[in-house]
Amino acid sequence: MTDILTSFEPATGNELWSGPIGDADAEVTAARAAWADWSMRPAAVRIEILRRFANTVRAHRKKLAELIARETGKPLWEALTEADAVTNKVDISISAYSERTPFNKLDGELDNRIAVRHKPHGVLAVLGPYNFPAHLPNGHIVPALIAGNAVVFKPSEKAPATGEYLVKLYHEAGVPEGVVRLLTGGPDQGKALAAHEGIDGLLFTGSARVGMALHRQFAETPHKILALELGGNNPMVVWDNTDIQAAAVIAVQSAYLSAGQRCTAARRLIVRDGKHEELVDTIRKFAERIIVGEPLSKPAPFMGPVIDNQAADHLEQAFAALEQRGGVTLKPLERHSPDKPFLSPAIIDVTDVRDRPDEELFGPVLQIIRVPDFDAALVEANNTRYGLAASLIGGSPDQFQQFWSNVRAGVINWNKPTNGAPSTAPFGGVGLSGNHRPSAFYAADYCAYPVTSVEAEQARASIAQGLRDPRDPNMIED
């Protein structure tokens, strides 16, 4: 009997999709059989097929967005931006492939030529997340295909319908079925794929906990590429800002977009003690106005539910633990229906929390931390093992330079939200946020490896030192 995976709409609890759980070995075998032909096609041919994929997604934009909205619970307006990001990724990846992996020729000595070209790795596994179930895996898959790799894609078990539809669009556009394979399943299938001898690398977006496990596992396979795009406990520092309204809006956008389910969401708001009341009160008033609702409802909500009841339960428990340790609730985390994962935006002052946990609370919880001066704000910003995103709101140019120089993160913004990083730039973090394999525009770097060649049209060789003179009478004859 075949095991079945089922996906439920978080907003309603209704069944959205079901399908058989796949077999990692079968999917890797199929990808290996198709890879050689795909890699031998000229890059221009692969690029043209991916351009057709962009047009195919554009033609199915509304259907893809509605599926994302229903499966993740995010509002339709936000799901439409995700569908557009899938389309836009193609042109960005084509530019990145040309810029990051060019064919370079250099002059060498004695009329030799030095050539630098790039080769695909082979078969790459892609493990996708649930918060952006189309855009984030697509950000790995498109660069991998352009470079000449075949891909086995395992969507999150919480968003398999979107993953299946994305693969269908690749195939409809002309990407051979063997070149992009779908592996449906849960953690067991993900572990089997990651451990499979037939893959040449793994591209992962997800939690730091799983990322660390993969890093340990791949320590014994240095011949395989591993790119980790993980989470963050991201700081936002608001300092000497004169526009309270603008600062509050940026904080709300950073903390609560996607119901806080973005790896770049602001988790910690660091403010000057004694001059923070007006800002925090303005944020609270905005948060109270936020519409939390079903993804297709009208008027359109600002945010929907978190992904499922298990996630909601964890956030409620984590929030209660902060309160028990000394946190002061400024806006409670409320759940109006115990059987659905709708959570209200929450604010809690954790300045005096004992042994404050360095945890990525993946939901709509903003933690306030009061500090006496800017140097203390920098220390607090770095008070985390993560290092994905950080933002300074207000401050002088000199203070931003100090912020940029001292804060450890892969995305450092000024007077902008922590989230919404541009796809035309590299995206990644340090510490527990990644393994120095930035994605987005730099994804081309980990989808192919450089090969250096020294070339000459004729073989010429001589040994100038270390040989006996053949006329030497002491030379031993064979």
C-alpha positions as CSV (number, residue, x, y, z in Angstrom):
1,M,0.0,0.0,0.0
2,T,1.4,3.4,-1.0
3,D,1.8,6.0,1.7
4,I,0.0,9.3,1.1
5,L,1.0,12.8,2.0
6,T,-1.8,15.3,2.5
7,S,-1.7,19.1,2.6
8,F,-4.3,21.2,4.5
9,E,-5.2,24.9,4.1
10,P,-4.0,26.5,7.4
11,A,-6.8,29.1,7.2
12,T,-9.6,26.7,7.0
13,G,-8.3,23.2,7.9
14,N,-9.7,21.9,4.7
15,E,-7.8,19.3,2.6
16,L,-6.1,21.0,-0.3
17,W,-4.0,18.2,-1.9
18,S,-2.9,14.6,-1.5
19,G,-0.5,12.4,-3.3
20,P,1.8,9.4,-3.0
21,I,5.1,9.7,-1.1
22,G,8.0,9.4,-3.5
23,D,11.2,7.3,-3.5
24,A,14.5,9.2,-3.3
25,D,16.5,6.5,-5.1
26,A,14.1,6.4,-8.1
27,E,14.2,10.2,-8.5
28,V,18.0,10.4,-8.2
29,T,18.4,7.6,-10.7
30,A,16.1,9.3,-13.2
31,A,18.0,12.6,-12.8
32,R,21.4,11.0,-13.3
33,A,20.2,9.3,-16.5
34,A,19.0,12.7,-17.9
35,W,21.9,14.9,-16.6
36,A,24.5,14.2,-19.3
37,D,22.4,15.2,-22.2
38,W,21.2,18.4,-20.5
39,S,24.7,19.4,-19.6
40,M,25.9,18.9,-23.1
41,R,23.3,21.3,-24.6
42,P,24.7,24.7,-25.3
43,A,24.0,27.2,-22.5
44,A,22.0,29.3,-25.0
45,V,19.6,26.4,-25.5
46,R,19.2,25.9,-21.7
47,I,18.7,29.7,-21.3
48,E,16.0,29.7,-24.0
49,I,14.1,26.9,-22.3
50,L,14.2,28.8,-19.0
51,R,12.9,31.9,-20.7
52,R,10.0,29.8,-21.9
53,F,9.5,28.7,-18.3
54,A,9.2,32.4,-17.2
55,N,6.6,32.9,-19.9
56,T,4.7,29.8,-18.7
57,V,4.7,31.0,-15.1
58,R,3.5,34.4,-16.3
59,A,0.6,32.8,-18.1
60,H,-0.4,30.8,-15.0
61,R,0.4,33.6,-12.5
62,K,-3.1,33.8,-10.9
63,K,-3.4,30.0,-10.5
64,L,0.0,29.7,-9.0
65,A,-0.6,32.6,-6.6
66,E,-4.0,31.2,-5.5
67,L,-2.4,27.9,-4.8
68,I,0.4,29.5,-2.7
69,A,-2.1,31.6,-0.8
70,R,-4.3,28.6,0.1
71,E,-1.5,26.3,1.0
72,T,0.5,28.8,3.1
73,G,-2.2,31.1,4.3
74,K,-0.5,34.2,3.1
75,P,-2.7,36.9,1.6
76,L,-3.3,36.7,-2.1
77,W,-1.6,40.1,-2.8
78,E,1.5,38.7,-1.2
79,A,1.3,35.4,-3.1
80,L,1.0,37.3,-6.3
81,T,4.3,39.0,-5.6
82,E,5.8,35.6,-5.0
83,A,4.6,34.3,-8.4
84,D,6.1,37.4,-10.0
85,A,9.4,36.7,-8.2
86,V,9.4,33.2,-9.8
87,T,9.1,34.8,-13.2
88,N,11.7,37.5,-12.6
89,K,14.3,35.0,-11.3
90,V,15.0,33.8,-14.8
91,D,16.4,37.0,-16.2
92,I,18.2,37.7,-13.0
93,S,19.8,34.3,-13.1
94,I,20.8,34.6,-16.8
95,S,22.6,37.9,-15.9
96,A,24.2,36.3,-12.9
97,Y,25.4,33.3,-14.9
98,S,27.1,35.6,-17.4
99,E,28.7,37.8,-14.8
100,R,29.6,35.2,-12.1
101,T,30.7,32.3,-14.3
102,P,32.1,33.8,-17.5
103,F,34.5,32.1,-20.0
104,N,37.7,34.1,-19.5
105,K,40.9,33.9,-21.6
106,L,44.2,35.1,-20.4
107,D,47.6,35.3,-22.0
108,G,50.3,33.0,-20.7
109,E,54.0,32.6,-21.3
110,L,55.5,31.1,-24.5
111,D,52.2,31.7,-26.4
112,N,50.3,29.6,-24.0
113,R,46.6,30.4,-23.3
114,I,45.0,30.3,-19.9
115,A,41.2,29.6,-20.0
116,V,38.8,29.7,-17.1
117,R,35.5,27.9,-17.7
118,H,32.8,26.5,-15.4
119,K,31.3,23.1,-15.2
120,P,28.0,21.9,-13.6
121,H,28.3,19.7,-10.5
122,G,25.9,17.0,-11.8
123,V,22.7,16.2,-9.9
124,L,21.8,18.6,-7.2
125,A,19.2,18.1,-4.5
126,V,17.0,21.0,-3.5
127,L,15.1,21.0,-0.2
128,G,12.5,23.8,-0.1
129,P,10.8,25.7,2.7
130,Y,7.1,26.3,3.3
131,N,7.1,30.1,3.8
132,F,8.0,30.8,0.1
133,P,7.3,27.4,-1.4
134,A,7.8,28.6,-5.0
135,H,10.2,31.5,-4.9
136,L,12.9,30.2,-2.6
137,P,13.4,26.7,-4.2
138,N,13.1,28.3,-7.6
139,G,16.0,30.6,-6.6
140,H,18.1,27.4,-6.4
141,I,16.6,25.5,-9.3
142,V,16.8,28.1,-12.1
143,P,20.5,28.9,-11.6
144,A,21.2,25.1,-11.3
145,L,19.5,24.4,-14.6
146,I,21.1,27.2,-16.5
147,A,24.5,26.0,-15.3
148,G,23.7,22.5,-16.7
149,N,22.8,20.5,-13.6
150,A,19.8,18.2,-13.1
151,V,17.7,18.7,-10.0
152,V,15.8,16.5,-7.6
153,F,13.4,18.9,-5.7
154,K,11.8,17.9,-2.4
155,P,9.2,20.5,-1.4
156,S,8.4,21.1,2.3
157,E,5.9,18.5,3.5
158,K,3.8,21.5,4.5
159,A,3.6,22.9,0.9
160,P,3.7,19.9,-1.5
161,A,1.0,21.1,-3.8
162,T,2.9,24.3,-4.7
163,G,6.0,22.2,-5.3
164,E,4.2,19.8,-7.6
165,Y,2.7,22.6,-9.6
166,L,6.1,24.4,-9.9
167,V,7.7,21.2,-11.4
168,K,4.7,20.8,-13.7
169,L,5.4,24.4,-15.1
170,Y,9.1,23.5,-15.7
171,H,8.1,20.5,-17.7
172,E,5.4,22.3,-19.6
173,A,8.0,24.9,-20.6
174,G,10.2,22.2,-22.1
175,V,12.6,21.3,-19.3
176,P,13.0,17.5,-19.8
177,E,11.1,15.5,-17.2
178,G,14.3,13.7,-16.1
179,V,16.2,17.0,-15.5
180,V,13.8,18.3,-12.8
181,R,12.4,15.5,-10.6
182,L,9.9,15.9,-7.8
183,L,10.3,14.0,-4.6
184,T,7.2,14.3,-2.4
185,G,7.4,13.3,1.3
186,G,8.4,14.3,4.8
187,P,11.6,14.3,6.8
188,D,12.4,10.7,6.0
189,Q,12.4,11.4,2.3
190,G,14.5,14.5,2.8
191,K,17.1,12.6,4.8
192,A,17.2,9.8,2.2
193,L,17.8,12.4,-0.5
194,A,20.5,14.3,1.4
195,A,22.3,11.0,2.1
196,H,22.0,9.6,-1.4
197,E,25.3,8.7,-3.0
198,G,24.0,9.8,-6.4
199,I,23.7,13.5,-5.7
200,D,26.6,15.9,-6.2
201,G,25.4,18.5,-3.8
202,L,22.5,19.9,-1.7
203,L,20.9,23.3,-1.8
204,F,18.9,23.9,1.3
205,T,16.6,26.7,2.7
206,G,15.2,26.2,6.1
207,S,15.9,26.2,9.8
208,A,19.2,26.5,11.5
209,R,18.6,23.2,13.4
210,V,18.3,21.2,10.2
211,G,21.1,23.2,8.6
212,M,23.5,22.2,11.3
213,A,22.5,18.6,11.0
214,L,23.2,18.7,7.2
215,H,26.6,20.5,7.8
216,R,27.6,17.7,10.1
217,Q,26.5,15.1,7.7
218,F,28.3,16.7,4.7
219,A,31.5,17.0,6.7
220,E,32.5,13.6,5.4
221,T,31.7,14.4,1.8
222,P,33.8,17.4,0.9
223,H,33.5,16.5,-2.8
224,K,29.8,17.6,-2.6
225,I,28.6,21.2,-2.7
226,L,26.5,22.3,0.3
227,A,24.7,25.6,0.2
228,L,22.7,26.5,3.4
229,E,20.3,29.4,3.5
230,L,19.1,29.5,7.1
231,G,17.2,31.7,9.6
232,G,17.9,34.7,11.7
233,N,17.3,36.4,15.1
234,N,17.5,39.7,13.3
235,P,18.0,43.1,15.1
236,M,16.5,46.4,14.1
237,V,18.1,49.5,15.9
238,V,16.0,52.7,15.9
239,W,18.2,55.6,17.0
240,D,17.6,59.4,17.2
241,N,14.9,59.0,14.5
242,T,12.8,62.2,14.0
243,D,10.0,60.6,11.9
244,I,8.3,58.3,14.4
245,Q,5.6,57.3,12.0
246,A,8.0,56.1,9.3
247,A,10.1,54.2,11.8
248,A,7.0,52.5,13.2
249,V,5.8,51.5,9.7
250,I,9.2,50.1,8.8
251,A,9.3,48.1,12.1
252,V,5.8,46.7,11.5
253,Q,6.7,45.7,7.9
254,S,9.9,44.1,9.2
255,A,8.2,42.2,12.0
256,Y,4.8,41.1,10.7
257,L,4.9,40.6,6.9
258,S,4.1,37.0,6.1
259,A,2.9,36.6,9.7
260,G,6.5,37.0,10.7
261,Q,7.4,33.8,8.7
262,R,10.4,35.4,6.9
263,C,14.0,34.5,7.7
264,T,14.8,38.2,7.4
265,A,11.9,39.4,9.8
266,A,12.9,41.7,12.6
267,R,12.8,39.7,15.8
268,R,14.5,42.3,18.1
269,L,13.8,46.0,18.2
270,I,16.6,47.8,20.0
271,V,15.8,51.3,21.2
272,R,17.3,54.0,23.4
273,D,16.0,53.6,27.0
274,G,13.9,56.6,28.1
275,K,13.2,57.8,24.5
276,H,11.4,54.7,23.2
277,E,7.9,55.2,24.5
278,E,6.4,57.1,21.6
279,L,7.9,54.8,19.0
280,V,6.8,51.6,20.8
281,D,3.3,53.1,21.3
282,T,3.0,54.0,17.6
283,I,4.1,50.5,16.6
284,R,1.5,49.0,19.0
285,K,-1.3,51.2,17.5
286,F,-0.3,50.1,14.0
287,A,-0.2,46.4,15.1
288,E,-3.7,46.8,16.6
289,R,-5.0,47.9,13.2
290,I,-3.5,45.0,11.3
291,I,-6.1,42.8,9.6
292,V,-5.5,39.1,10.2
293,G,-7.6,36.9,8.0
294,E,-8.1,34.2,5.4
295,P,-5.9,34.7,2.3
296,L,-8.7,35.3,-0.2
297,S,-10.9,37.3,2.0
298,K,-12.0,40.9,1.5
299,P,-10.9,43.4,2.6
300,A,-7.5,41.9,2.0
301,P,-5.7,41.1,5.2
302,F,-2.2,42.3,6.0
303,M,-1.3,38.8,7.3
304,G,-2.8,35.4,7.4
305,P,-2.2,32.5,9.8
306,V,1.1,30.8,10.6
307,I,1.6,27.6,8.7
308,D,-0.2,25.2,11.1
309,N,-1.4,24.6,14.6
310,Q,1.9,23.0,15.7
311,A,3.7,26.3,14.7
312,A,1.1,28.3,16.5
313,D,1.4,26.1,19.6
314,H,5.2,26.6,19.7
315,L,4.9,30.4,19.4
316,E,2.4,30.5,22.2
317,Q,4.6,28.4,24.4
318,A,7.7,30.5,23.6
319,F,5.9,33.8,24.3
320,A,4.6,32.5,27.6
321,A,8.2,31.4,28.5
322,L,9.4,35.0,27.9
323,E,6.7,36.3,30.2
324,Q,7.6,33.9,32.9
325,R,11.3,34.9,32.7
326,G,10.5,38.6,33.2
327,G,9.2,39.8,29.8
328,V,6.6,42.6,29.9
329,T,3.8,42.1,27.4
330,L,2.9,45.3,25.6
331,K,0.6,43.6,23.1
332,P,-0.4,40.0,23.8
333,L,-0.1,37.1,21.3
334,E,-3.7,36.2,20.9
335,R,-5.2,33.1,19.2
336,H,-9.0,33.5,18.7
337,S,-9.6,30.0,17.5
338,P,-7.8,27.1,19.2
339,D,-8.1,24.8,16.2
340,K,-6.7,27.3,13.7
341,P,-3.3,28.9,13.6
342,F,-4.3,32.6,13.4
343,L,-2.2,34.7,15.7
344,S,-2.3,38.4,16.4
345,P,0.8,40.6,16.1
346,A,2.5,40.6,19.5
347,I,5.0,42.9,21.3
348,I,7.0,42.1,24.4
349,D,9.7,44.0,26.3
350,V,12.4,41.5,27.0
351,T,15.1,43.9,28.4
352,D,15.0,42.2,31.8
353,V,14.4,38.7,30.7
354,R,16.6,36.2,32.5
355,D,18.8,34.1,30.2
356,R,17.0,35.4,27.1
357,P,16.9,32.6,24.5
358,D,18.7,33.2,21.2
359,E,15.9,31.7,19.2
360,E,14.3,32.5,15.9
361,L,10.6,32.9,16.8
362,F,9.2,32.2,13.4
363,G,6.0,34.2,13.8
364,P,4.5,37.6,14.5
365,V,6.4,38.4,17.8
366,L,8.5,41.5,18.2
367,Q,10.8,41.7,21.2
368,I,11.8,45.2,22.5
369,I,15.2,45.7,24.1
370,R,16.1,49.0,25.7
371,V,19.8,50.1,25.9
372,P,21.5,53.2,27.3
373,D,23.7,54.3,24.3
374,F,24.6,53.5,20.7
375,D,27.6,51.3,21.7
376,A,25.3,49.2,23.8
377,A,22.9,48.9,20.8
378,L,25.7,47.5,18.7
379,V,26.6,45.0,21.4
380,E,23.0,44.0,21.6
381,A,22.6,43.7,17.8
382,N,25.4,41.2,17.8
383,N,24.1,39.3,20.9
384,T,23.1,36.3,18.7
385,R,24.6,33.3,17.1
386,Y,22.8,34.2,13.9
387,G,23.8,36.8,11.3
388,L,21.3,37.2,8.5
389,A,19.8,40.7,8.4
390,A,20.1,43.9,10.4
391,S,18.8,47.4,10.0
392,L,19.4,50.8,11.4
393,I,16.5,53.3,11.4
394,G,17.7,56.9,12.0
395,G,21.2,57.7,13.1
396,S,23.8,59.8,11.3
397,P,25.9,58.7,8.3
398,D,28.8,58.1,10.7
399,Q,26.6,56.0,12.9
400,F,25.5,53.9,10.0
401,Q,29.1,53.4,9.0
402,Q,29.8,52.3,12.6
403,F,26.7,50.0,12.4
404,W,27.8,48.5,9.1
405,S,31.3,48.0,10.2
406,N,30.5,46.3,13.6
407,V,27.3,44.3,13.0
408,R,27.8,40.8,11.8
409,A,25.1,40.0,9.1
410,G,24.9,39.3,5.4
411,V,22.2,42.0,4.9
412,I,22.7,45.4,6.6
413,N,20.2,48.1,5.7
414,W,19.7,51.8,6.6
415,N,16.3,53.3,7.0
416,K,14.8,50.2,5.3
417,P,13.1,47.1,6.6
418,T,15.2,44.0,7.4
419,N,13.2,41.9,4.9
420,G,12.6,42.2,1.2
421,A,16.2,41.7,0.1
422,P,16.8,42.4,-3.7
423,S,17.3,39.3,-5.9
424,T,19.8,41.3,-8.0
425,A,22.3,41.2,-5.1
426,P,23.7,38.3,-3.0
427,F,21.6,37.0,-0.2
428,G,23.0,35.1,2.8
429,G,24.2,35.3,6.3
430,V,27.0,34.3,8.7
431,G,27.0,32.4,12.0
432,L,23.9,30.1,12.2
433,S,22.4,31.8,9.2
434,G,24.4,30.1,6.5
435,N,27.7,28.6,5.4
436,H,29.1,31.4,3.3
437,R,27.2,30.3,0.2
438,P,25.1,33.4,-0.5
439,S,22.1,32.8,-2.8
440,A,20.1,35.2,-5.0
441,F,22.5,36.8,-7.5
442,Y,25.4,34.7,-6.2
443,A,23.6,31.4,-6.6
444,A,25.5,31.0,-9.8
445,D,28.6,30.5,-7.7
446,Y,27.5,27.3,-6.1
447,C,25.8,25.9,-9.2
448,A,29.0,25.5,-11.1
449,Y,32.7,25.1,-10.3
450,P,35.6,26.8,-12.1
451,V,38.0,24.9,-14.3
452,T,41.4,26.4,-15.2
453,S,43.1,25.2,-18.4
454,V,46.6,26.0,-19.7
455,E,46.5,25.4,-23.5
456,A,49.0,25.3,-26.4
457,E,48.4,24.3,-30.0
458,Q,51.6,22.3,-30.1
459,A,53.3,20.2,-27.4
460,R,56.7,21.7,-26.6
461,A,58.8,20.6,-23.6
462,S,62.3,20.6,-22.2
463,I,64.1,19.8,-19.0
464,A,66.5,22.6,-18.2
465,Q,68.0,21.3,-15.0
466,G,68.9,18.1,-13.2
467,L,70.0,15.9,-16.2
468,R,73.5,14.4,-16.8
469,D,75.3,15.4,-19.9
470,P,74.9,12.5,-22.3
471,R,78.6,13.0,-23.2
472,D,79.6,12.3,-19.5
473,P,81.9,9.2,-19.5
474,N,80.6,8.3,-16.1
475,M,77.1,8.1,-17.4
476,I,75.7,4.6,-17.0
477,E,74.5,3.1,-20.3
478,D,71.4,0.9,-20.3
